[in-house]
Amino acid sequence: MFLKSQIYLASIGQINFDKTANIHSLQTTLQLQYTEPLKNRYLCTNKHIPTLSTEIIIKPKSVLSLGWKELWDYRELLYFFTWKEIKVRYKQAALGILWTLLQPLAMMVIFVLLLSEGLGIKTGTMPAPIYYLSGLLIWNLFNHAVTHASQSMVSNANIIKKIYFPRLVIPISAVLTSSFDFLISLFLFYLLLIYYTISGEIAISWANLTLSLFIGYVITVFTAFSLGTFLSAVNVKYRDVRYVLPFLIQTLFFITPVMYDTSIIKQPWIKSILELNPLNFAIELVRNNIINTSTFFWPEITFFVPLLIVLLYVMAIVTFRKTEAYFADIV
């Protein structure tokens, strides 16, 4: 509501934005000046006339803070950003939201025909379609979140230049939009699981599977948000990100066990490097809890995986906060 009032007052000339000299301190003084007709309106209604000048100081955030309170105050804006991205993505598309189902389905069919049937790569006791689709669920969530978040600041340059709001709303909305696609793809995944359960080929522990999917989703979203936020801040100043990003995504795809299991790798040092990938843990967590087991199964995890996730988050937030002061000037 406050944001809408700002936009309205700015449009009728009743609000002036007076930036302080030190722009890097992120302090902006909003002078709310009431015009004569506004005073008369208050006099006619016998209401108390507000002070003629009210200052709202926007202080700089901590370099490691997401600014939870401010993000909560702007939660409606976050919702509208997310909903806008979802609508724009499928606007004027003949199949609309069905593309979210067709893309992982097509990739799954290609992997099954080429890798399982063509090259004879075994997937253990798990049917090949379920094996590959489980990996594609996690990977597509990460891929779409990082890709859209990294370009989000540049694509929303117009609104960044016009009004203040927490800039982190933009990359967060990109991640939430990808989460919507994840939920749609999850529907296809559960349909496939139900089919193989009814056919009697596998027995599934639904509770363990659902819990593993939730944990895998949290790990993937946190990793994608950190990397995407870092790239979005760098992309504002250096547009080389648009050229580096495709190569980075392709590299990460091959070092993520979407098409293979890390247990087939012979070289121990290569296997150790691949296991540092947080997505590796997320995918293995989901796959190991699909087949019915009495207890929840945790894949082997090294100390460096959570450390890498935390370091990636710190790097992203510090970079974003340091460049946030001049986003509107150079975006």
C-alpha positions in Angstrom: 0.0 0.0 0.0 2.9 2.4 0.8 4.4 1.7 -2.5 1.2 2.5 -4.4 0.9 5.7 -2.4 4.4 6.7 -3.4 3.7 6.1 -7.1 0.4 8.1 -6.9 1.9 11.0 -5.1 4.9 11.1 -7.5 2.5 11.1 -10.4 0.6 14.2 -9.1 3.7 16.0 -8.0 3.1 15.8 -4.2 6.3 13.9 -3.4 9.8 15.0 -4.0 12.8 12.6 -3.7 15.8 14.5 -2.2 18.9 12.2 -2.4 21.6 12.9 0.1 25.1 13.7 -1.1 26.5 10.4 0.0 24.7 8.0 -2.4 26.8 5.0 -1.3 25.2 5.3 2.2 21.8 4.4 0.6 20.1 7.2 2.6 17.2 8.8 0.9 15.0 11.5 2.4 11.4 11.4 1.2 9.8 14.9 1.6 6.1 14.6 1.8 4.7 18.1 1.1 1.0 18.7 1.3 -0.5 21.2 -1.1 -3.1 23.8 -0.2 -6.1 21.7 -1.5 -4.9 18.9 0.7 -4.9 21.1 3.7 -8.4 22.3 3.0 -9.6 18.7 2.7 -8.4 18.0 6.2 -10.0 21.2 7.5 -13.3 20.4 6.0 -13.3 16.9 7.6 -12.2 18.3 11.0 -9.2 16.0 11.1 -5.9 16.8 12.5 -3.6 18.4 10.0 -0.5 16.3 9.6 2.9 17.9 9.8 4.1 19.6 6.7 7.3 17.7 6.4 8.0 14.1 7.3 11.3 12.5 6.9 11.7 8.7 6.3 15.3 7.7 6.4 16.3 4.6 4.4 19.4 3.3 6.2 21.9 0.9 4.6 21.5 -2.7 5.2 24.1 -5.0 6.8 26.3 -6.5 4.1 25.2 -10.0 5.2 21.5 -9.3 5.8 18.7 -10.1 3.5 16.6 -7.4 5.2 13.8 -9.7 6.2 11.7 -7.0 7.8 11.8 -4.8 4.7 11.1 -7.7 2.4 8.1 -8.6 4.5 6.8 -5.0 4.2 7.2 -5.3 0.4 5.7 -8.8 0.2 2.9 -7.6 -2.1 5.4 -6.2 -4.5 7.3 -9.5 -4.4 4.0 -11.3 -5.2 3.2 -9.0 -8.2 6.8 -9.3 -9.6 6.5 -13.1 -9.4 3.0 -13.2 -10.9 4.1 -10.8 -13.7 7.0 -13.1 -14.6 4.7 -16.1 -14.8 2.2 -14.3 -17.0 4.8 -12.9 -19.3 6.6 -16.2 -19.7 3.5 -18.0 -21.1 1.8 -15.1 -22.8 0.7 -15.8 -26.4 2.1 -19.3 -26.2 -0.2 -21.8 -27.9 0.5 -24.6 -25.3 0.9 -22.2 -22.4 1.8 -23.8 -19.2 2.0 -27.3 -20.9 5.5 -26.3 -22.0 6.6 -26.7 -18.3 5.6 -30.4 -18.6 6.8 -31.0 -22.2 10.3 -29.8 -21.6 11.4 -32.3 -18.9 9.3 -35.0 -20.5 11.1 -34.6 -23.8 14.5 -34.6 -22.1 13.6 -37.7 -20.1 12.6 -39.6 -23.3 15.9 -38.6 -25.0 17.9 -39.8 -22.0 16.0 -43.1 -21.8 16.4 -43.8 -25.5 20.0 -42.7 -25.9 21.6 -43.6 -22.6 19.5 -46.5 -21.2 18.4 -48.2 -24.4 21.1 -47.1 -26.8 24.3 -47.2 -24.6 22.9 -49.7 -22.1 23.7 -47.6 -19.0 22.0 -49.2 -16.0 20.0 -47.3 -13.4 20.0 -50.1 -10.8 16.6 -51.2 -9.5 15.0 -47.9 -10.4 13.2 -47.6 -13.7 15.1 -45.4 -16.1 12.3 -42.8 -16.7 12.1 -42.1 -12.9 15.8 -42.0 -12.5 16.4 -39.4 -15.2 13.3 -37.3 -14.4 14.3 -37.1 -10.8 17.6 -35.5 -11.8 15.9 -33.2 -14.3 13.5 -31.9 -11.7 16.4 -30.6 -9.5 18.5 -29.4 -12.5 15.7 -27.5 -14.3 14.8 -25.7 -11.1 18.5 -24.6 -10.6 19.0 -23.8 -14.3 15.9 -21.6 -14.7 16.4 -19.9 -11.4 20.0 -18.9 -12.0 19.4 -17.9 -15.7 16.4 -15.6 -14.9 17.9 -14.2 -11.6 21.2 -13.3 -13.3 19.4 -11.2 -15.9 16.6 -9.8 -13.6 18.3 -6.5 -12.6 19.0 -5.5 -16.1 15.5 -6.5 -17.4 13.8 -4.4 -14.7 16.0 -1.4 -15.1 13.1 1.0 -15.8 11.4 0.5 -12.4 14.8 0.5 -10.6 15.5 4.0 -11.8 12.0 5.4 -10.9 11.3 4.3 -7.3 12.9 2.8 -4.2 12.1 -0.8 -3.1 14.3 -3.6 -1.8 16.4 -4.6 -4.8 16.5 -8.2 -3.6 12.9 -8.5 -4.4 13.8 -8.9 -8.1 16.2 -11.9 -7.9 13.9 -13.5 -5.3 10.9 -13.2 -7.6 12.9 -14.9 -10.4 13.7 -17.8 -8.1 10.0 -18.0 -7.0 8.9 -18.1 -10.7 11.2 -21.1 -11.3 9.7 -22.7 -8.2 6.3 -22.5 -9.8 7.7 -24.4 -12.8 9.1 -26.9 -10.4 5.7 -27.6 -8.8 4.2 -28.2 -12.3 6.9 -30.6 -13.2 6.5 -32.3 -9.8 3.0 -33.2 -10.9 4.3 -35.1 -13.9 6.9 -36.8 -11.6 4.3 -38.1 -9.2 2.1 -39.3 -12.0 5.0 -41.4 -13.3 5.6 -42.7 -9.8 2.0 -43.7 -9.4 2.1 -45.6 -12.8 5.1 -47.7 -11.8 3.6 -48.3 -8.3 0.4 -49.6 -9.8 2.2 -51.7 -12.3 4.1 -53.3 -9.4 7.6 -52.6 -10.7 8.6 -50.6 -7.6 7.4 -49.9 -4.1 7.8 -46.3 -3.0 8.1 -44.8 0.5 5.9 -41.7 -0.1 6.8 -40.0 3.2 10.6 -40.4 2.7 10.3 -39.3 -0.9 8.3 -36.2 -0.1 10.7 -35.2 2.7 13.7 -35.7 0.4 12.1 -33.6 -2.3 11.5 -30.8 0.1 15.1 -30.9 1.4 16.4 -31.1 -2.1 14.2 -28.2 -3.1 15.5 -26.0 -0.3 19.2 -26.8 -1.1 18.7 -26.1 -4.8 16.8 -22.9 -4.3 19.3 -21.6 -1.8 22.2 -22.4 -4.1 20.4 -21.0 -7.1 19.5 -17.8 -5.3 23.0 -17.2 -4.1 24.6 -17.8 -7.5 21.8 -15.9 -9.4 22.0 -12.9 -7.0 25.8 -12.7 -7.4 25.6 -12.8 -11.2 22.8 -10.2 -11.2 24.9 -7.7 -9.2 27.9 -8.3 -11.5 25.8 -8.1 -14.6 24.7 -4.6 -13.8 28.3 -3.3 -14.2 29.8 -5.9 -16.5 27.5 -7.2 -19.3 30.0 -10.0 -20.0 27.7 -12.2 -17.8 25.4 -12.8 -20.7 28.2 -14.5 -22.6 29.7 -16.4 -19.6 26.4 -17.7 -18.3 25.6 -20.2 -21.1 29.1 -21.7 -20.8 28.7 -21.8 -17.0 25.3 -23.6 -17.2 26.6 -26.2 -19.6 29.6 -26.9 -17.4 27.5 -27.3 -14.3 25.1 -29.6 -16.2 27.9 -32.1 -17.0 29.4 -32.0 -13.4 25.9 -32.6 -12.0 24.7 -36.3 -11.9 21.6 -35.8 -14.0 22.5 -38.4 -16.6 24.8 -40.6 -14.5 25.7 -41.8 -11.0 28.9 -40.6 -9.4 29.6 -44.2 -8.2 30.5 -45.2 -11.7 33.4 -42.8 -11.8 36.8 -44.6 -11.4 39.1 -41.7 -10.5 38.7 -40.9 -6.8 39.9 -37.3 -7.1 37.3 -36.6 -9.8 34.6 -38.2 -7.8 35.6 -36.1 -4.7 35.4 -32.9 -6.8 32.0 -33.7 -8.2 30.6 -34.5 -4.7 31.3 -30.9 -3.7 28.5 -29.9 -5.9 25.4 -29.1 -3.7 23.1 -30.3 -6.5 24.8 -33.7 -6.4 23.7 -34.1 -2.8 20.1 -32.9 -3.6 19.7 -35.3 -6.6 21.2 -38.3 -4.7 19.0 -37.5 -1.7 15.9 -37.7 -3.9 17.0 -40.8 -5.8 18.0 -42.8 -2.7 14.6 -42.2 -1.1 12.4 -43.2 -4.0 12.6 -46.9 -3.5 10.8 -48.1 -0.4 13.0 -48.2 2.7 12.3 -48.4 6.4 14.4 -45.4 7.3 15.2 -42.1 5.7 18.5 -42.4 3.7 21.1 -39.6 3.8 23.8 -39.7 1.1 27.4 -39.3 2.1 28.2 -35.7 2.5 31.5 -34.0 3.2 32.0 -31.0 5.5 32.8 -28.9 2.4 29.3 -29.0 0.9 27.5 -26.9 3.5 30.6 -24.7 3.8 30.5 -24.1 0.0 26.8 -23.2 0.2 27.4 -20.7 3.0 30.4 -19.2 1.3 28.4 -18.8 -1.9 25.6 -17.0 0.0 28.0 -14.7 1.7 29.8 -13.8 -1.5 26.4 -13.1 -3.2 25.0 -10.9 -0.5 28.2 -8.9 0.1 28.6 -8.3 -3.7 24.9 -7.3 -4.0 25.0 -4.9 -1.1 28.2 -3.2 -2.2 26.9 -2.6 -5.7 23.3 -1.8 -4.7 24.1 1.8 -4.0 24.7 2.6 -7.7 22.3 0.2 -9.4 20.0 3.0 -10.6 22.9 5.0 -12.0 24.5 2.4 -14.3 21.8 -0.3 -14.9 
